[in-house]
Amino acid sequence: MWIPLLALATTLTLGEGVPAAAPRDVDMSSARLASVDRIVRRGITVGAYPGAAVIVGRRGFTVWKKGYGRISWNEHARPVSPDETIYDLASLTKVVATTTAAMILYDEGKLQLDAPVQQYLPEFTGAGKERVTVRQLLSHHAGLPAGLAIWRTATDPAGGRLQILQAPLKHAPGTTMLYSDLGPIIAGWVIEAVAQQSLDHFVQERVFTPLGMTNTGYRPGMALRARIAPTEKGTLRGVGMLQGEVHDETASRLNGIAGNAGLFGSAGDLAIFAQMLLNGGTYGGVRIVSDTTIRRFITPVANARAIGWEVAAGERGAGEFLSMNAFGHVGFTGTSLWIDPDRELFVILLTNRVHEPRAKRPGIVIADVRHDLADAAALAITDAPEIKALAWPRTFRVDLAQGWTSRRTPTGPRPSTRPASRLTSRTATPARRRGG
């Protein structure tokens, strides 16, 4: 059941972040929540990432807000700060920027979800594309291929755009869920056509600035560079270590502004964004989008996808104990955001796990850390009977470390730490190489 926390608006001050509270004040266990330390530090210890920013919030307050390690492996690098350190958000761009912009335009009656994409972008041509809708772009049911190596074939953003718009469909529209970076990229261009404004300027003016998200945006300037966690060497671009330049090659070829990737931000800013959604679209007296539109966009479509958002499916970083109505997303660089409206809870993890990892299987490590973090947050809730009944202390995936040193990628879902009788019936979705 969706319960907008509009009464909290009077306690929030723009620019100061989501206020803090003791776990007990929002019916959470400090002892159980303390397991977050073990989970996150384990990833640093094994070399999956040099640092991390974590925020857990409930009922309008942050109950766990902490930086771990440093922004790089250099022992003199800056310590991570959840408010100050800026990360490449990777595929969180798809929801924080692109989906939110779509929600705003839908709210205003300017964007129709079931309109053909060609209504907004006549240059979106090819067999079957006349049947592709905006909804299908955002829910990954458009039939588009997973990606397109425009960084190899296009010499400039205009050439890359043309190649993406003319890419042939891989499946008939609406028949198959195939996670595709192209869908959100094209959706971003639809937004630009409708708004008559570039995507980066639109979300800055309509979302980030009104909410006081001062550390979030595309193409961060040089003044912020020292606070940005680096990713990896941009060998395909002939540059050194990427720091403040988007990691995703496709977004890079599109000049760093794309619907699939390119957004940078801090954990503190994402906490504001998450709380805005939990509040039913408002924060600090500022209305961004209506609660009815939020509900429409987070309603499952198929295959653990909603419109833009993922829905909690017992995997993909959502853990096993968030409610059936939880939604969120993950990013390839080592980021994740999960929001549970039933529990009035959000869980944020930002890392740069692509930055010179020492671990053999950093992708598996970050998947387990995400999973465990969501579980630890949910299991710390003390006023949910189904949670209180679970045994504690418990073994987490980071304690088992299964597959962390194997050279073979395990197939199928990772082993559960939850009793079989309590497993969710939701179907897990497979991991991806890029973006998520």
Sequence and secondary structure as in RCSB ss.txt:
>XXXX:A:sequence
MWIPLLALATTLTLGEGVPAAAPRDVDMSSARLASVDRIVRRGITVGAYPGAAVIVGRRGFTVWKKGYGRISWNE
HARPVSPDETIYDLASLTKVVATTTAAMILYDEGKLQLDAPVQQYLPEFTGAGKERVTVRQLLSHHAGLPAGLAI
WRTATDPAGGRLQILQAPLKHAPGTTMLYSDLGPIIAGWVIEAVAQQSLDHFVQERVFTPLGMTNTGYRPGMALR
ARIAPTEKGTLRGVGMLQGEVHDETASRLNGIAGNAGLFGSAGDLAIFAQMLLNGGTYGGVRIVSDTTIRRFITP
VANARAIGWEVAAGERGAGEFLSMNAFGHVGFTGTSLWIDPDRELFVILLTNRVHEPRAKRPGIVIADVRHDLAD
AAALAITDAPEIKALAWPRTFRVDLAQGWTSRRTPTGPRPSTRPASRLTSRTATPARRRGG
>XXXX:A:secstr
     GGGGGG  TTS S B  GGGGTB HHHHTHHHHHHHHHHHTTS SEEEEEEEETTEEEEEEEEEBSSS T
TS B  TTT BEE GGGHIIIIIIHHHHHHHHTT   TTSBGGGT TT  STTGGG BHHHHHHT S   S   H
HHH SSHHHHHHHHHT   SS TTS     SHHHHHHHHHHHHHHTS HHHHHIIIIIHHHT TT EES  GGGG
GGB    B GGGT SB SSS S HHHHHTTT  SSS EEE HHHHHHHHHHHHTTSEETTEE S HHHHHHHHS 
 BTTB SSSEE  S TTSTTTS TT EEEEETTTEEEEEETTTTEEEEEEE TTSS  SS HHHHHHHHHHHHHH
HHHHTBSS HHHHTS SS   HHHH TTSS SS   SS   SS GGG          SS  
